[in-house]
Amino acid sequence: MKLTQTQNSEVIIIGAGWSGLACAITLVKQGFTVRLLESAQQTGGRARQVQFKHFLSSETIDNGQHIMLGAYHSTLSLFKEIGLSEKDILERQPLELNLFSTKQPFIQLKTKNYPAPLHLLFGFMSMQGLTLNERFKIISMALHLEITCYKLKNDISVKQLLNKHSQSTKIINALWEPLCLATLNTPIEYASAQVFLKVLKDSFSKKNHDSDLLFFRQDLSQLFCLPAGDFINRNGSSIHCEEKVIAVQTDPVESNQFIIQTRKQSKKHSYKSKQVVIATPAYITKTLIRTFSSHKHTVNESLLKPANASLNYQYEPICTVYLQYPSTFSLAHRMMGFYNTTAQWVIDRSLTNQPGLIAVVISGPGLHSRLSHQQLSENIHQELSTCISNLPDLLSYQIIIEKRATFSCRVNIDQQRPQNKTQIPGLYLAGDYTNTHYPSTLEGAIRSGQSAARQIMEKRSHE
Ligand SMILES: Cc1cc2nc3c(=O)[nH]c(=O)nc-3n(C[C@H](O)[C@H](O)[C@H](O)COP(=O)(O)OP(=O)(O)OC[C@H]3O[C@@H](n4cnc5c(N)ncnc54)[C@H](O)[C@@H]3O)c2cc1C
C-alpha cells in the first residue's frame, strides 16, 4: 500500500452525512477551508438516494422514505443558506393524520387554523373515529403537558406516560404509538418520554406551522446532498468520497495537530489539521476513537464530555417497502397512517415525479423482519388492498432494511449523549446521537453539525 504526502487543512470533517454537511456549510460560510472525508461513494449517509431497479430501467428512490416537520427550523434555515427555496423542494401541509386499520375504525385528526396549541386542541376535539370520552382523555393529557411545559421530573417510558394519563389501548395503538415510532423510531415500551415530549413541544405548542408535515419534492441527494456539495466546493473547500478514515492520531512532533489516516482504493493518505470533527454514527466514532493515540489521554471513551457520556448505543431498524403500481394510481392522501397492521405510514411518491410509486414505512423491530422480501411485499399489498378500494395489481417492489437506522431512543438516553466538544482541544463530535435533545432525525443531525461548527468558530474568535 502506498502512502502519499501529508496535506494540511484548516478543518477536517470525517463523514459527509447531513451532520457533516451541515458542519461544513456553516464553517465555509465563515471563511474556513474544510476537507470532508467520506467513505461511501456518495454523500448523505443514511439520508441519500439509491437506485430502484425495474426490469429494464432504474430510477432513484431514497435509502429510506423521509419526511420532516415544520418544527425542523435548523434544517429549513440550512436549506435557505445554500440557496434552496422551500416551495421548490418541499410540499407543506397542515397536520392531518388519516389512520386506517384492516379491522378497526378509520380515525382522522385534522388541525384547525388557530394559533398553537389551540389548532391541535380543536383538532383533538373533533377527531373522527373516537368516542367523546376518548377525545376528552387526549385533550386532558395535552392540556396537562402544556401546563407542565412538557417537562418530567424523571424520565419514564412513553408507555408509562400514556398510562399515567389514562390513554386507552385504542388511542395508544391508533395515535400515540404510530407518532412515537415515527418520531423516535423506538417502541413505546422503552422509548424516552422526555425526548418524545421535546418533539411534541416543538411541534405542537409554539407556532401552528411547526406541526406541518413537509414532504420532499426530490430524492434526498438531489434535494440537499448534491446542492450542499456544490456549495462547499464553490466556496474553496472539498469533499472526498470513497476515502475511508482508518485512524485519528495526534502529531508526535506538533502535539496541537492531528494526523488523519485514510484509505482510498489501495492507497493510504494522510492529512494534518488542528481541528477535526468526527461526524460518523456512534459505533464508528467509537472505533475511530480507539485508534486515537496521544501521550496525554488514554485511548478510550474518557475523552468524551461530559465524563459519564458513552458511545454505547443500541439501534433500531427501519424497513421501507417501495411498491410500484401503474402510474395512473395515486393515494387519496399524500400520506396515510395504518394501525394494528405491519404497514405504519404509506407515502405517495407522485410528488417526486414517480406516479404509482408508494413508500411503506415500518419503523422499529417486528415480526416482518423474519419474512422474505416477496412475502413481506405481498403481505403489505394485501393490507393496503383491505383499506384502499381501488388498489391495482402490484407491478414491482424493492425493500430496503436499515438495521441501524437510528439509535434506540431509550429512557434516560439524554444522560449518556456526548457534547460536541471532547476533552481533546481541537477534536469535536457531530451526528444525530450527540446531545441535541432531539431523537435520531435530520433535524438532530443538522443541529449537531451546526453546533460543532459554532464551537470551532468560537475557538477561532478567542485566538
Ligand atoms: C430508513 C430511514 C428513515 C428515516 N426517516 C427519517 C425521517 O422521516 N425524518 C427524519 O428526520 N429522520 C429520519 N431518519 C434519520 C436520519 O436519516 C438520520 O438521523 C440522519 O441522516 C443522520 O445523519 P448523520 O450525519 O448524523 O449520520 P449518517 O447519515 O450516518 O452520516 C455519517 C457519514 O459518515 C460516513 N462514514 C462512516 N464511517 C466513515 C469513515 N471511517 N470515514 C469516512 N466516512 C465515514 C458514512 O458513510 C456517512 O455518510 C431516517 C433514517 C433512516 C435510515
The ligand as an ORCA input file, in Angstrom:
! r2SCAN-3c Opt
* xyz 0 1
  C     -34.672      4.370      6.722
  C     -34.535      5.659      7.482
  C     -35.626      6.525      7.587
  C     -35.515      7.716      8.290
  N     -36.572      8.572      8.330
  C     -36.411      9.795      8.843
  C     -37.443     10.780      8.720
  O     -38.508     10.536      8.151
  N     -37.215     12.014      9.244
  C     -36.047     12.326      9.865
  O     -35.891     13.478     10.285
  N     -35.047     11.412     10.016
  C     -35.200     10.169      9.508
  N     -34.179      9.253      9.593
  C     -32.973      9.581     10.396
  C     -31.965     10.426      9.619
  O     -31.744      9.911      8.327
  C     -30.640     10.405     10.388
  O     -30.869     10.847     11.710
  C     -29.582     11.319      9.769
  O     -29.462     11.081      8.393
  C     -28.247     11.072     10.479
  O     -27.239     11.868      9.902
  P     -25.754     11.842     10.486
  O     -24.961     12.776      9.664
  O     -25.792     12.042     11.951
  O     -25.229     10.330     10.274
  P     -25.015      9.476      8.944
  O     -26.088      9.771      7.968
  O     -24.883      8.065      9.377
  O     -23.651     10.008      8.338
  C     -22.384      9.526      8.696
  C     -21.479      9.500      7.475
  O     -20.184      9.055      7.875
  C     -19.666      8.224      6.852
  N     -18.605      7.389      7.418
  C     -18.750      6.327      8.239
  N     -17.533      5.821      8.558
  C     -16.603      6.590      7.940
  C     -15.188      6.574      7.904
  N     -14.457      5.660      8.575
  N     -14.559      7.509      7.160
  C     -15.273      8.442      6.478
  N     -16.621      8.496      6.483
  C     -17.283      7.589      7.219
  C     -20.902      7.443      6.404
  O     -20.704      6.844      5.136
  C     -21.951      8.535      6.389
  O     -22.008      9.210      5.158
  C     -34.280      8.041      8.927
  C     -33.185      7.178      8.824
  C     -33.299      6.018      8.104
  C     -32.112      5.112      7.973
*
